[in-house]
Amino acid sequence: MSDAAPIFSRKLMLGWIAGAVVIFAASLYLMGSKEYEGPESAGASTYSRSAIGHAGIFDVLQRLDIPVIKSLSNSMEKVGAGGVLVLAEPRASLRQDDLISKLKAERVLLVLPKWFGLPSDQHPGWVREVRERSTSDPSSVVGLVASRMEVVREDGPVLWTTNELDLRPDVVRPTQLMRGTGLRPVIAGDRGMLVGELIERNRRVLVLSDPDVIANHGLARQGNAALAVALIKRLRGANGTVVFDESIHGYTAPADNPFALLFRFPFVIATVQGLIAVGLLFWATMARFGAPQSVPPPLSAGRAGLLQNMAKLIEFTGHQQVMIRRYVEETLRHVARQLHAPRALAGDALVAWLKRVGGARGVSVDCASLLQQARELGAAGRRDQGSLVRLARETHRWQGEMLDGRTRHPRDH
């Protein structure tokens, strides 16, 4: 209706809109101030200063004036000529297609995963417990470089028989090693290979099987820091940049424009829901929407209106044939009483008596035929409105001719 009151008051609506704008602006500010988007990691990444993190080797390279960056996207484009792409302990949930595409870089240092840590509740950025990963995780990663290599772990001491870098590694036992073919050993022992190399045309890949060499806790052990730097220098060309790919750990670069997040999945779902909510809010605060509804017509008073409503009700229920049959039967009884028919007569005998009286009075309508038609209507369940109306009219005319005479109720009346 045009005079309907709004569901929400104007002041309340303005207050909600103002609050939504403030929250939206604060969200954009906080999203734009983040250095990166990704998990708050205490795991194996250059953002992590936990025992199994890689922040230490990143700092070491910076202090040696080696160009080094953390890449959150488009890592292969940032490597450049002579650069090294470091893929350190990729996540097991990483799609193999993504990792294979990164392994196509000209110079790659691939570090196999070994540990995973549970974040500490008391010390943010630390791990309260470190557990070994299944050997299937590193085996699936090294299989992307050399399909015949497998990963094993050795609890006993390893005698290094091959060491082209002349730097002795010192890793936490069990030592994670590689066995099989497909990689040339750079550092290997009697139990397996620690560092293997793959050279294909202009592509060169070094695979480090045990990440303890470059992990934060491993850099405190003698010789590991020098060995980690030596591995990178073996791959790095003159003035090359070392790029640590952190997208393999779930990190993503923030959008250049915070508003672009509103149209990226999954944020676009919240955007659509917000627009729908604002639209419904405006709709609810309007007095009306569209043309006003028409007022239903009032019920007609008087006998004619009552009869019309009763007829509509009977038509709606579908009992017209029952009503007509009862009308015919009651009309016959009424005429019999008015003509003082014998009380003992009933049924067919009464109809025969009325028929004789009608013949004597010159009635043009046969009452027996009327009753037969009424019974057929009830038995067949017919709903032909025309036949019902004709039968009712014939019955009414028969009644008039029987009681008042044919001259007062001619057929054309």
NUTI-577077 format. One line per field, with one value per residue (C-alpha): residue number from 1; residue in one letter; chain; x, y, z. Coordinates in Angstrom, 1 decimal, m for minus. Layout:
BEGIN
num <- [NUM, ...]
residu <- [A, ...]
chaine <- [A, ...]
px <- [X, ...]
py <- [Y, ...]
pz <- [Z, ...]
% end
This chain:
BEGIN
num <- [1, 2, 3, 4, 5, 6, 7, 8, 9, 10, 11, 12, 13, 14, 15, 16, 17, 18, 19, 20, 21, 22, 23, 24, 25, 26, 27, 28, 29, 30, 31, 32, 33, 34, 35, 36, 37, 38, 39, 40, 41, 42, 43, 44, 45, 46, 47, 48, 49, 50, 51, 52, 53, 54, 55, 56, 57, 58, 59, 60, 61, 62, 63, 64, 65, 66, 67, 68, 69, 70, 71, 72, 73, 74, 75, 76, 77, 78, 79, 80, 81, 82, 83, 84, 85, 86, 87, 88, 89, 90, 91, 92, 93, 94, 95, 96, 97, 98, 99, 100, 101, 102, 103, 104, 105, 106, 107, 108, 109, 110, 111, 112, 113, 114, 115, 116, 117, 118, 119, 120, 121, 122, 123, 124, 125, 126, 127, 128, 129, 130, 131, 132, 133, 134, 135, 136, 137, 138, 139, 140, 141, 142, 143, 144, 145, 146, 147, 148, 149, 150, 151, 152, 153, 154, 155, 156, 157, 158, 159, 160, 161, 162, 163, 164, 165, 166, 167, 168, 169, 170, 171, 172, 173, 174, 175, 176, 177, 178, 179, 180, 181, 182, 183, 184, 185, 186, 187, 188, 189, 190, 191, 192, 193, 194, 195, 196, 197, 198, 199, 200, 201, 202, 203, 204, 205, 206, 207, 208, 209, 210, 211, 212, 213, 214, 215, 216, 217, 218, 219, 220, 221, 222, 223, 224, 225, 226, 227, 228, 229, 230, 231, 232, 233, 234, 235, 236, 237, 238, 239, 240, 241, 242, 243, 244, 245, 246, 247, 248, 249, 250, 251, 252, 253, 254, 255, 256, 257, 258, 259, 260, 261, 262, 263, 264, 265, 266, 267, 268, 269, 270, 271, 272, 273, 274, 275, 276, 277, 278, 279, 280, 281, 282, 283, 284, 285, 286, 287, 288, 289, 290, 291, 292, 293, 294, 295, 296, 297, 298, 299, 300, 301, 302, 303, 304, 305, 306, 307, 308, 309, 310, 311, 312, 313, 314, 315, 316, 317, 318, 319, 320, 321, 322, 323, 324, 325, 326, 327, 328, 329, 330, 331, 332, 333, 334, 335, 336, 337, 338, 339, 340, 341, 342, 343, 344, 345, 346, 347, 348, 349, 350, 351, 352, 353, 354, 355, 356, 357, 358, 359, 360, 361, 362, 363, 364, 365, 366, 367, 368, 369, 370, 371, 372, 373, 374, 375, 376, 377, 378, 379, 380, 381, 382, 383, 384, 385, 386, 387, 388, 389, 390, 391, 392, 393, 394, 395, 396, 397, 398, 399, 400, 401, 402, 403, 404, 405, 406, 407, 408, 409, 410, 411, 412, 413]
residu <- [M, S, D, A, A, P, I, F, S, R, K, L, M, L, G, W, I, A, G, A, V, V, I, F, A, A, S, L, Y, L, M, G, S, K, E, Y, E, G, P, E, S, A, G, A, S, T, Y, S, R, S, A, I, G, H, A, G, I, F, D, V, L, Q, R, L, D, I, P, V, I, K, S, L, S, N, S, M, E, K, V, G, A, G, G, V, L, V, L, A, E, P, R, A, S, L, R, Q, D, D, L, I, S, K, L, K, A, E, R, V, L, L, V, L, P, K, W, F, G, L, P, S, D, Q, H, P, G, W, V, R, E, V, R, E, R, S, T, S, D, P, S, S, V, V, G, L, V, A, S, R, M, E, V, V, R, E, D, G, P, V, L, W, T, T, N, E, L, D, L, R, P, D, V, V, R, P, T, Q, L, M, R, G, T, G, L, R, P, V, I, A, G, D, R, G, M, L, V, G, E, L, I, E, R, N, R, R, V, L, V, L, S, D, P, D, V, I, A, N, H, G, L, A, R, Q, G, N, A, A, L, A, V, A, L, I, K, R, L, R, G, A, N, G, T, V, V, F, D, E, S, I, H, G, Y, T, A, P, A, D, N, P, F, A, L, L, F, R, F, P, F, V, I, A, T, V, Q, G, L, I, A, V, G, L, L, F, W, A, T, M, A, R, F, G, A, P, Q, S, V, P, P, P, L, S, A, G, R, A, G, L, L, Q, N, M, A, K, L, I, E, F, T, G, H, Q, Q, V, M, I, R, R, Y, V, E, E, T, L, R, H, V, A, R, Q, L, H, A, P, R, A, L, A, G, D, A, L, V, A, W, L, K, R, V, G, G, A, R, G, V, S, V, D, C, A, S, L, L, Q, Q, A, R, E, L, G, A, A, G, R, R, D, Q, G, S, L, V, R, L, A, R, E, T, H, R, W, Q, G, E, M, L, D, G, R, T, R, H, P, R, D, H]
chaine <- [A, A, A, A, A, A, A, A, A, A, A, A, A, A, A, A, A, A, A, A, A, A, A, A, A, A, A, A, A, A, A, A, A, A, A, A, A, A, A, A, A, A, A, A, A, A, A, A, A, A, A, A, A, A, A, A, A, A, A, A, A, A, A, A, A, A, A, A, A, A, A, A, A, A, A, A, A, A, A, A, A, A, A, A, A, A, A, A, A, A, A, A, A, A, A, A, A, A, A, A, A, A, A, A, A, A, A, A, A, A, A, A, A, A, A, A, A, A, A, A, A, A, A, A, A, A, A, A, A, A, A, A, A, A, A, A, A, A, A, A, A, A, A, A, A, A, A, A, A, A, A, A, A, A, A, A, A, A, A, A, A, A, A, A, A, A, A, A, A, A, A, A, A, A, A, A, A, A, A, A, A, A, A, A, A, A, A, A, A, A, A, A, A, A, A, A, A, A, A, A, A, A, A, A, A, A, A, A, A, A, A, A, A, A, A, A, A, A, A, A, A, A, A, A, A, A, A, A, A, A, A, A, A, A, A, A, A, A, A, A, A, A, A, A, A, A, A, A, A, A, A, A, A, A, A, A, A, A, A, A, A, A, A, A, A, A, A, A, A, A, A, A, A, A, A, A, A, A, A, A, A, A, A, A, A, A, A, A, A, A, A, A, A, A, A, A, A, A, A, A, A, A, A, A, A, A, A, A, A, A, A, A, A, A, A, A, A, A, A, A, A, A, A, A, A, A, A, A, A, A, A, A, A, A, A, A, A, A, A, A, A, A, A, A, A, A, A, A, A, A, A, A, A, A, A, A, A, A, A, A, A, A, A, A, A, A, A, A, A, A, A, A, A, A, A, A, A, A, A, A, A, A, A, A, A, A, A, A, A, A, A, A, A, A, A, A, A, A, A, A, A, A, A, A, A, A, A, A, A, A, A, A, A]
px <- [0.0, 1.1, 0.8, 2.6, 5.3, 8.9, 10.3, 13.4, 13.6, 15.7, 18.1, 18.7, 19.4, 21.9, 23.6, 24.0, 25.3, 27.8, 29.0, 29.4, 31.5, 33.8, 34.4, 34.9, 37.5, 39.3, 39.4, 41.0, 43.6, 44.5, 44.7, 46.9, 49.3, 50.1, 53.5, 52.0, 49.0, 49.4, 49.6, 51.3, 54.0, 56.4, 57.4, 59.9, 60.0, 62.2, 59.5, 60.0, 62.6, 61.6, 64.1, 63.0, 62.6, 64.9, 65.2, 68.8, 70.1, 68.3, 70.1, 73.4, 73.2, 72.2, 75.3, 77.5, 76.0, 74.4, 71.2, 68.4, 64.7, 61.5, 59.1, 55.4, 54.5, 56.0, 59.3, 60.7, 60.5, 62.4, 65.4, 67.0, 70.3, 72.6, 70.0, 69.1, 65.5, 65.4, 62.5, 63.0, 60.8, 57.6, 54.3, 52.9, 49.6, 51.2, 50.0, 52.7, 52.0, 52.9, 56.2, 57.1, 56.7, 59.1, 61.6, 62.0, 64.1, 67.7, 69.3, 67.3, 68.2, 65.6, 65.5, 63.4, 61.0, 61.8, 60.1, 56.9, 56.3, 53.4, 53.3, 53.9, 51.1, 53.5, 56.0, 54.6, 56.8, 58.3, 57.4, 56.5, 57.1, 58.8, 57.9, 59.2, 57.3, 56.6, 59.3, 56.6, 56.6, 60.2, 60.2, 57.3, 59.2, 62.5, 60.6, 59.7, 63.4, 64.6, 61.8, 64.1, 65.3, 63.8, 64.4, 65.6, 66.5, 69.5, 69.9, 73.6, 76.7, 77.3, 80.8, 81.0, 82.9, 82.1, 82.3, 83.1, 82.7, 85.1, 82.7, 81.5, 77.8, 76.5, 72.8, 70.5, 69.9, 68.2, 70.0, 67.8, 69.5, 68.6, 69.1, 68.7, 69.7, 69.1, 71.2, 75.0, 76.3, 78.0, 78.0, 77.3, 78.3, 78.1, 74.4, 73.1, 73.4, 73.0, 73.4, 72.7, 73.0, 71.0, 72.3, 70.1, 71.3, 71.1, 69.2, 70.9, 69.3, 70.9, 68.8, 69.6, 68.0, 68.3, 67.0, 69.0, 71.9, 70.0, 67.5, 67.9, 68.8, 71.3, 73.2, 74.4, 76.3, 79.8, 80.2, 76.5, 76.3, 79.4, 78.0, 74.6, 76.3, 78.6, 75.6, 74.1, 77.3, 77.8, 74.6, 74.8, 76.2, 77.9, 75.7, 72.8, 69.9, 68.9, 65.1, 63.4, 60.0, 57.5, 54.4, 55.2, 54.5, 51.1, 52.1, 50.5, 51.3, 48.8, 46.8, 48.2, 44.8, 42.9, 39.6, 40.7, 40.2, 36.5, 36.3, 38.7, 37.5, 36.5, 36.0, 33.7, 31.1, 31.0, 30.8, 27.7, 26.1, 26.9, 25.3, 22.2, 22.0, 22.3, 19.6, 17.2, 18.0, 17.0, 13.9, 12.8, 13.2, 11.0, 7.3, 6.3, 7.6, 5.7, 2.0, m0.3, m2.5, m6.1, m8.7, m10.8, m14.5, m16.8, m19.3, m22.7, m25.6, m29.2, m30.9, m29.5, m25.9, m26.5, m27.9, m25.1, m22.5, m24.2, m24.2, m20.5, m19.8, m21.8, m20.0, m16.7, m17.4, m18.7, m22.0, m24.4, m25.8, m26.6, m28.4, m30.5, m31.4, m32.6, m34.4, m36.4, m37.3, m38.3, m40.4, m42.3, m43.0, m44.1, m46.5, m47.9, m48.6, m50.2, m52.5, m53.3, m51.9, m52.8, m50.3, m49.8, m48.3, m44.6, m41.9, m43.0, m46.7, m46.6, m44.9, m47.7, m50.4, m48.7, m48.5, m52.2, m53.1, m50.8, m52.4, m55.8, m54.7, m53.1, m49.5, m46.9, m44.0, m43.7, m42.7, m41.5, m39.1, m37.8, m37.2, m35.4, m33.1, m32.3, m31.3, m29.2, m27.4, m26.5, m25.4, m23.3, m21.7, m22.2, m21.2, m22.8, m24.0, m26.4, m28.3, m28.5, m30.0, m32.6, m33.6, m34.1, m36.2, m38.4, m39.0, m39.9, m42.3, m43.9, m44.5, m46.2, m48.4, m49.4, m50.3, m51.4, m52.5, m50.9, m52.3, m50.4, m47.1, m46.9, m43.8, m42.6, m42.6]
py <- [0.0, 3.6, 4.6, 1.6, 2.4, 1.3, m1.7, 0.2, 3.9, 6.2, 6.9, 3.2, 2.7, 5.6, 4.2, 0.7, 2.2, 4.4, 1.4, m0.7, 1.9, 2.3, m1.5, m1.7, 1.1, m0.5, m3.9, m2.3, m0.6, m3.8, m5.8, m3.2, m3.0, m6.7, m7.7, m10.9, m13.1, m16.6, m18.8, m17.5, m20.1, m21.5, m24.1, m24.4, m20.9, m17.8, m16.1, m18.6, m18.2, m21.5, m24.4, m25.8, m22.4, m20.8, m17.2, m17.9, m18.8, m15.8, m13.5, m15.2, m14.5, m10.9, m10.4, m11.9, m9.2, m11.9, m10.5, m12.5, m12.0, m13.8, m14.4, m14.7, m14.9, m15.1, m16.5, m17.7, m14.1, m12.8, m15.2, m13.6, m14.5, m16.3, m16.4, m19.4, m20.5, m22.1, m24.5, m25.4, m28.2, m27.9, m28.6, m32.1, m30.5, m28.5, m29.5, m31.4, m29.4, m26.2, m27.7, m29.2, m25.8, m24.2, m27.0, m26.0, m22.9, m23.0, m23.1, m24.7, m25.8, m28.3, m29.1, m32.1, m32.0, m33.8, m32.2, m30.6, m28.6, m27.9, m24.1, m23.1, m21.5, m19.6, m18.4, m17.1, m18.2, m21.1, m24.8, m26.8, m30.1, m31.4, m34.6, m36.5, m36.5, m39.8, m40.7, m40.7, m36.9, m36.4, m39.4, m37.9, m34.6, m36.0, m38.3, m35.1, m34.7, m38.3, m40.9, m43.8, m42.1, m42.9, m41.4, m43.3, m42.4, m43.8, m43.8, m44.8, m42.8, m42.1, m42.3, m39.7, m41.2, m38.5, m34.8, m32.4, m29.4, m30.5, m29.4, m32.0, m31.8, m32.2, m33.2, m34.4, m38.2, m39.9, m38.7, m38.3, m39.7, m40.6, m43.9, m44.8, m43.5, m40.4, m37.9, m37.5, m37.6, m34.4, m35.4, m39.1, m41.8, m45.5, m45.3, m43.0, m39.6, m36.2, m33.9, m35.0, m33.0, m33.1, m31.4, m31.3, m28.9, m25.4, m26.7, m27.5, m28.8, m29.6, m31.7, m31.5, m34.5, m33.4, m29.9, m29.8, m28.3, m25.0, m25.0, m22.6, m25.2, m26.8, m23.6, m23.7, m26.9, m26.6, m26.6, m26.5, m22.7, m22.9, m25.9, m24.2, m21.1, m23.3, m25.1, m21.8, m20.5, m23.7, m22.8, m19.0, m17.1, m13.7, m11.2, m13.7, m13.2, m15.9, m16.3, m18.2, m19.3, m19.0, m19.6, m23.4, m22.8, m21.3, m17.6, m15.3, m11.7, m9.0, m7.4, m4.1, m2.5, m3.7, m3.1, m5.9, m8.4, m7.7, m9.4, m12.3, m15.7, m16.4, m12.7, m12.1, m14.3, m11.9, m9.0, m10.4, m11.2, m7.7, m6.1, m8.2, m7.3, m3.5, m3.9, m5.6, m3.0, m0.2, m2.1, m2.7, 1.0, 2.3, 3.2, 1.0, m0.5, m0.2, 0.7, 0.4, m2.6, m2.3, m2.5, m5.7, m5.0, m4.9, m7.7, m6.9, m6.6, m7.8, m11.0, m11.0, m10.7, m13.5, m15.8, m14.9, m15.7, m19.0, m19.9, m19.2, m21.3, m24.2, m23.8, m23.8, m27.1, m28.8, m30.1, m28.5, m31.9, m32.9, m29.7, m30.0, m33.6, m32.6, m29.6, m31.9, m34.4, m31.7, m29.9, m33.1, m33.6, m30.0, m30.2, m33.5, m31.9, m28.8, m31.1, m33.2, m36.5, m39.6, m40.0, m43.7, m42.9, m42.8, m43.4, m44.5, m44.7, m41.0, m40.0, m42.0, m40.1, m36.7, m37.7, m38.5, m35.3, m33.4, m35.0, m34.0, m30.4, m30.3, m29.9, m30.0, m31.3, m34.9, m35.2, m38.8, m37.6, m34.8, m37.3, m39.7, m37.0, m35.9, m39.4, m39.8, m36.6, m37.8, m41.3, m40.1, m37.2, m34.9, m31.3, m29.9, m26.5, m26.0, m29.3, m28.5, m25.1, m26.5, m29.2, m26.7, m24.4, m27.3, m28.4, m24.8, m24.6, m28.0, m26.8, m23.6, m25.4, m28.0, m25.4, m22.4, m23.8, m23.8, m20.5, m18.7, m20.5, m20.8, m22.3, m19.0, m17.4]
pz <- [0.0, m0.7, 3.0, 4.5, 7.1, 6.3, 8.2, 9.3, 10.3, 8.2, 11.1, 11.7, 8.0, 7.8, 10.9, 9.4, 6.1, 8.0, 10.1, 6.9, 5.2, 8.2, 8.5, 4.7, 4.8, 7.7, 5.9, 2.9, 5.0, 6.8, 3.6, 1.9, 4.8, 4.8, 3.4, 2.0, 2.0, 3.3, 6.4, 9.6, 9.1, 11.6, 9.0, 6.2, 4.6, 4.5, 6.6, 9.4, 12.2, 13.8, 14.0, 10.6, 8.9, 6.2, 7.4, 8.5, 5.0, 3.6, 6.1, 5.4, 1.7, 2.3, 4.5, 1.7, m0.7, m2.8, m4.4, m2.9, m2.9, m1.6, m4.5, m4.0, m7.7, m11.1, m9.7, m13.0, m14.4, m11.5, m11.7, m14.8, m16.4, m14.1, m11.3, m9.1, m8.3, m4.8, m4.3, m0.6, 0.8, m1.3, 0.4, m0.2, m1.2, m4.0, m7.5, m9.4, m12.5, m10.7, m9.4, m12.8, m14.5, m11.9, m12.3, m16.0, m14.9, m16.1, m12.6, m9.8, m6.2, m5.1, m1.4, m0.4, 2.5, 5.7, 8.8, 9.7, 12.9, 15.2, 16.0, 19.6, 21.6, 24.0, 21.4, 18.1, 15.2, 17.1, 16.9, 20.0, 18.3, 15.1, 13.4, 10.4, 7.2, 5.4, 2.9, 0.2, 0.3, m0.6, m2.9, m5.0, m5.2, m6.4, m8.8, m10.8, m11.5, m11.7, m11.8, m10.6, m7.4, m4.0, m0.5, 2.5, 6.1, 7.8, 11.6, 11.6, 10.6, 7.0, 5.4, 2.7, m0.2, m2.8, m2.0, m4.9, m2.7, 0.0, 2.7, 5.3, 6.1, 9.6, 9.7, 12.4, 12.3, 10.7, 7.6, 4.6, 1.5, m2.1, m3.9, m7.5, m10.9, m12.8, m10.8, m10.8, m7.2, m5.9, m2.2, m1.5, 0.9, 1.4, 2.3, m0.4, m2.0, m0.2, m3.2, m6.8, m10.0, m13.3, m16.4, m19.5, m22.3, m20.7, m17.6, m14.4, m11.2, m7.9, m5.5, m1.7, m0.1, 3.6, 4.4, 7.7, 5.7, 5.1, 8.0, 10.8, 13.3, 10.9, 10.2, 13.8, 13.0, 11.8, 8.0, 7.0, 6.4, 4.1, 2.3, 1.7, 0.2, m1.9, m3.4, m4.4, m5.8, m7.8, m9.7, m9.6, m12.5, m12.4, m10.7, m10.7, m8.3, m5.8, m5.7, m2.9, m4.2, m1.3, m3.4, m2.9, 0.8, 0.3, 0.2, m2.4, m3.3, m2.2, m4.9, m6.3, m5.7, m2.6, m4.5, m6.9, m4.1, m4.2, m7.6, m7.0, m5.8, m3.1, m2.1, m5.1, m3.3, m0.3, m2.7, m4.4, m1.1, 0.2, m2.9, m2.4, 1.3, 0.5, m2.2, 0.2, 2.9, 0.6, m0.6, 3.0, 3.9, 1.0, 1.7, m1.2, m4.4, m7.6, m8.1, m5.0, m4.8, m5.7, m2.9, m3.1, m3.9, m0.9, m0.3, m1.8, 0.7, 0.3, m0.7, m4.2, m3.0, m0.5, m3.2, m5.6, m2.9, m2.2, m5.8, m6.1, m3.1, m4.5, m7.8, m6.0, m4.2, m7.4, m5.9, m8.5, m9.6, m6.1, m5.4, m8.6, m7.8, m4.4, m5.8, m8.2, m5.4, m3.0, m5.6, m6.3, m2.6, m2.2, m5.1, m3.7, m0.3, m1.9, m4.0, m1.0, m2.4, m0.3, 2.5, 1.7, m1.7, m2.0, m4.5, m8.0, m6.9, m5.9, m9.2, m11.1, m9.1, m9.9, m13.6, m13.7, m12.1, m14.4, m17.4, m16.1, m15.7, m19.1, m17.8, m20.6, m18.5, m17.5, m13.8, m14.2, m16.9, m14.6, m11.7, m14.1, m15.4, m11.9, m10.9, m14.0, m13.2, m9.7, m10.8, m13.7, m11.8, m14.7, m14.5, m17.7, m16.5, m19.4, m18.7, m15.0, m15.6, m18.1, m15.7, m12.9, m15.2, m16.4, m12.8, m11.8, m14.8, m13.9, m10.4, m11.6, m14.1, m11.5, m8.8, m10.8, m14.1, m17.5, m18.5, m15.8, m16.6, m20.4, m22.0, m23.3, m19.9]
% end
